[in-house]
């Protein structure tokens, strides 16, 4: 089982239509691996430029987003130090973490404090205003 690299890009659905869709595209061959569901795109789990690892297991293509992690609260608290170290490292691709509770009823995003380390779509947030 060999992991290969991919990236999230906008691609044309087919040759006839001009509609584009967010897709996972392999880096080496520029082949479309998977179309992304609208729910995962609108939720912010996948953004353009995200780095993805994918591999095939028993005929099914499995993907892992290494730019965004989704964690339960207990795992988040255990991994907090390493998450913060990875998010503040400019060479590490992790730039956001979605933390959910057991029932997925409440959640919050963890983003790096420094704006240049965030994903370009998330650089401007309301929390960045200076307090006098």
Order of alpha helices (4+ residues) and beta strands (2+ residues): beta-beta-beta-alpha-beta-beta-beta-alpha-alpha-beta-beta
